[in-house]
Amino acid sequence: MRIIETKKDIVNLLRAEVPPSAFLIHVEDYFNQLRTELEDEAENQFNFSENGFIVLLEMGDNVRDLKSAGLADESGGLLGSYPEYFETLDMGDCQGRTKWC
């Protein structure tokens, strides 16, 4: 699991090339969209600490127990959450990604 709170978190993931850069570009666009909607112009200092954060799940993550993402085992973790919507993202690599909001 990767938790993104700042632009630096995205830069670090891009350098490490985990996950694929095509996907991280989408995440960066989404980060910038949220930053704009929250009316914070200071791109390099913007932090989601007061508004939540972006969570990237990876193979092997226990979707029933994501305490560090605020989804505890007692409530069913991700499977016990009630997202507003789902969106399938086409990354062009034959592997879709799903965005839960």
Backbone as numpy.savetxt, mean C-alpha at the origin, in Angstrom:
# Nx Ny Nz CAx CAy CAz Cx Cy Cz
5.22 -8.26 4.09 4.38 -7.10 4.09 5.27 -5.86 4.09
4.90 -4.90 3.29 5.62 -3.63 3.24 4.64 -2.53 3.62
5.05 -1.66 4.51 4.21 -0.54 4.93 4.84 0.74 4.40
4.02 1.54 3.71 4.49 2.78 3.11 3.82 3.95 3.81
4.65 4.79 4.43 4.15 5.99 5.09 4.72 7.27 4.48
5.88 7.15 3.83 6.54 8.32 3.27 7.05 8.03 1.86
7.42 9.09 1.17 8.00 8.96 -0.17 9.31 8.16 -0.10
10.05 8.32 0.99 11.31 7.59 1.16 11.09 6.08 1.15
9.97 5.63 1.71 9.66 4.19 1.70 9.54 3.68 0.26
8.93 4.46 -0.60 8.78 4.07 -2.01 10.14 4.07 -2.70
10.94 5.09 -2.45 12.29 5.17 -3.04 13.12 3.97 -2.63
13.05 3.59 -1.36 13.81 2.43 -0.88 13.36 1.14 -1.56
12.06 0.98 -1.77 11.56 -0.21 -2.46 11.98 -0.22 -3.93
11.98 0.95 -4.57 12.43 1.04 -5.96 13.91 0.64 -6.07
14.71 1.08 -5.14 16.14 0.72 -5.15 16.34 -0.78 -4.96
15.54 -1.36 -4.09 15.66 -2.79 -3.80 15.02 -3.66 -4.88
14.25 -3.01 -5.77 13.54 -3.69 -6.86 12.59 -4.76 -6.33
11.98 -4.48 -5.19 10.98 -5.37 -4.62 9.83 -4.50 -4.16
8.65 -4.70 -4.62 8.17 -5.50 -5.74 8.56 -4.87 -7.08
8.03 -5.41 -8.20 8.41 -4.91 -9.52 8.18 -3.40 -9.67
9.08 -2.74 -10.38 9.02 -1.28 -10.52 7.73 -0.80 -11.18
7.16 -1.57 -12.11 5.90 -1.17 -12.75 4.80 -1.02 -11.70
4.79 -1.92 -10.75 3.80 -1.85 -9.68 4.09 -0.68 -8.74
5.36 -0.47 -8.41 5.71 0.62 -7.51 5.43 1.98 -8.12
5.52 2.10 -9.43 5.16 3.35 -10.08 3.69 3.65 -9.85
2.85 2.61 -9.93 1.43 2.79 -9.64 1.23 3.20 -8.17
1.95 2.56 -7.26 1.86 2.88 -5.84 2.28 4.33 -5.61
3.34 4.75 -6.28 3.81 6.13 -6.14 2.77 7.13 -6.65
2.12 6.81 -7.76 1.05 7.67 -8.28 -0.10 7.76 -7.28
-0.45 6.63 -6.68 -1.52 6.60 -5.68 -1.12 7.41 -4.44
0.12 7.26 -4.01 0.66 8.04 -2.89 0.51 9.53 -3.17
0.93 9.97 -4.37 0.86 11.38 -4.74 -0.59 11.86 -4.83
-1.48 11.00 -5.32 -2.90 11.35 -5.38 -3.44 11.60 -3.97
-3.12 10.70 -3.04 -3.59 10.87 -1.66 -2.98 12.11 -1.01
-1.71 12.35 -1.28 -1.04 13.54 -0.74 -1.74 14.80 -1.22
-2.08 14.85 -2.50 -2.78 16.00 -3.07 -4.16 16.16 -2.45
-4.88 15.05 -2.32 -6.22 15.10 -1.73 -6.19 15.56 -0.28
-5.11 15.25 0.42 -4.97 15.68 1.81 -4.35 17.08 1.91
-4.15 17.70 0.73 -3.67 19.07 0.61 -2.33 19.30 1.31
-1.42 18.39 1.11 -0.08 18.55 1.66 0.90 18.71 0.51
1.43 19.90 0.35 2.30 20.20 -0.79 3.75 19.77 -0.55
4.13 19.52 0.68 5.52 19.17 1.00 5.77 17.70 0.70
6.01 17.39 -0.58 6.13 16.00 -1.04 7.15 15.19 -0.26
8.33 15.72 -0.05 9.39 14.94 0.60 9.18 14.78 2.10
8.32 15.60 2.69 8.08 15.51 4.13 6.73 14.90 4.45
5.91 14.66 3.45 4.57 14.13 3.69 4.65 12.76 4.34
3.79 12.55 5.35 3.78 11.30 6.10 2.33 10.91 6.38
2.02 9.64 6.16 0.66 9.15 6.39 0.36 8.89 7.87
1.28 9.19 8.77 1.13 8.80 10.18 -0.21 9.20 10.79
-0.77 10.32 10.38 -2.05 10.77 10.93 -3.24 10.24 10.14
-3.01 9.69 8.96 -4.11 9.32 8.08 -4.12 7.84 7.70
-3.26 7.04 8.30 -3.15 5.64 7.90 -1.92 5.47 7.03
-1.86 4.39 6.28 -0.69 4.11 5.46 -1.07 3.15 4.35
-0.15 2.94 3.42 -0.34 1.99 2.32 0.34 0.69 2.73
-0.36 -0.42 2.55 0.19 -1.74 2.90 0.30 -2.57 1.64
1.48 -3.12 1.37 1.68 -4.03 0.25 1.86 -5.43 0.83
0.95 -6.32 0.51 1.06 -7.70 0.99 1.91 -8.51 0.02
2.66 -9.44 0.57 3.54 -10.29 -0.23 3.17 -11.75 -0.02
3.67 -12.59 -0.90 3.45 -14.03 -0.75 3.91 -14.45 0.64
3.10 -15.27 1.29 3.45 -15.77 2.61 2.89 -14.96 3.76
2.37 -13.76 3.48 1.76 -12.97 4.55 0.47 -13.65 5.01
0.25 -13.67 6.30 -0.95 -14.27 6.87 -2.08 -13.24 6.82
-2.99 -13.37 5.86 -4.06 -12.39 5.68 -5.06 -12.41 6.82
-5.00 -13.42 7.67 -5.91 -13.49 8.82 -5.34 -12.76 10.04
-4.07 -12.42 10.01 -3.45 -11.76 11.15 -2.45 -10.71 10.66
-2.92 -9.51 10.51 -2.08 -8.41 10.04 -2.07 -7.30 11.10
-1.65 -7.65 12.31 -1.67 -6.71 13.43 -0.93 -5.41 13.11
0.21 -5.52 12.47 0.99 -4.31 12.19 0.31 -3.40 11.18
-0.70 -3.92 10.47 -1.47 -3.11 9.54 -2.82 -2.71 10.14
-3.01 -3.03 11.42 -4.25 -2.66 12.08 -5.39 -3.64 11.88
-5.08 -4.83 11.36 -6.10 -5.85 11.12 -5.76 -7.08 11.95
-6.27 -7.12 13.16 -5.93 -8.18 14.11 -6.61 -9.50 13.79
-6.00 -10.57 14.29 -6.50 -11.93 14.12 -7.91 -12.09 14.67
-8.21 -11.44 15.79 -9.52 -11.58 16.43 -10.66 -11.15 15.52
-10.41 -10.21 14.64 -11.46 -9.72 13.73 -11.37 -10.37 12.36
-10.51 -11.37 12.20 -10.39 -12.06 10.92 -9.35 -11.47 10.00
-8.60 -10.49 10.49 -7.57 -9.87 9.66 -8.15 -9.23 8.42
-7.48 -9.38 7.31 -7.93 -8.80 6.05 -9.27 -9.38 5.63
-9.46 -10.67 5.90 -10.71 -11.33 5.50 -11.90 -10.87 6.33
-11.66 -10.25 7.48 -12.73 -9.74 8.32 -12.96 -8.25 8.15
-12.25 -7.63 7.22 -12.39 -6.19 7.00 -13.50 -5.92 5.99
-13.92 -4.68 5.93 -14.98 -4.27 5.02 -14.49 -3.13 4.13
-13.78 -3.48 3.07 -13.26 -2.43 2.18 -14.40 -1.72 1.45
-14.15 -0.47 1.12 -15.12 0.31 0.37 -15.24 -0.21 -1.06
-14.11 -0.58 -1.66 -14.12 -1.14 -3.01 -12.83 -1.91 -3.28
-12.88 -2.73 -4.33 -11.71 -3.47 -4.83 -11.43 -2.97 -6.23
-10.18 -3.00 -6.61 -9.80 -2.61 -7.97 -8.68 -3.53 -8.42
-8.85 -4.18 -9.58 -7.80 -5.02 -10.14 -6.91 -4.16 -11.02
-5.62 -4.23 -10.79 -4.65 -3.43 -11.53 -3.94 -4.31 -12.54
-3.87 -3.86 -13.78 -3.16 -4.59 -14.83 -1.75 -4.03 -14.92
-0.79 -4.84 -14.55 0.60 -4.42 -14.55 1.34 -4.86 -15.81
0.64 -5.53 -16.72 1.26 -5.93 -17.97 2.20 -7.12 -17.87
2.30 -7.73 -16.71 3.22 -8.86 -16.55 2.45 -10.17 -16.35
1.20 -10.18 -16.77 0.33 -11.36 -16.65 -0.04 -11.66 -15.19
0.31 -10.78 -14.30 -0.06 -10.95 -12.90 -0.84 -9.72 -12.47
-2.11 -9.92 -12.17 -2.91 -8.80 -11.70 -2.61 -8.51 -10.24
-2.80 -7.31 -9.84 -2.68 -6.90 -8.44 -4.04 -6.36 -8.04
-4.42 -6.56 -6.80 -5.71 -6.09 -6.33 -5.51 -5.00 -5.30
-6.22 -3.91 -5.49 -6.17 -2.78 -4.57 -7.45 -2.80 -3.74
-7.32 -2.86 -2.43 -8.46 -2.82 -1.50 -8.49 -1.44 -0.88
-9.62 -0.79 -0.95 -9.74 0.55 -0.33 -10.96 0.60 0.56
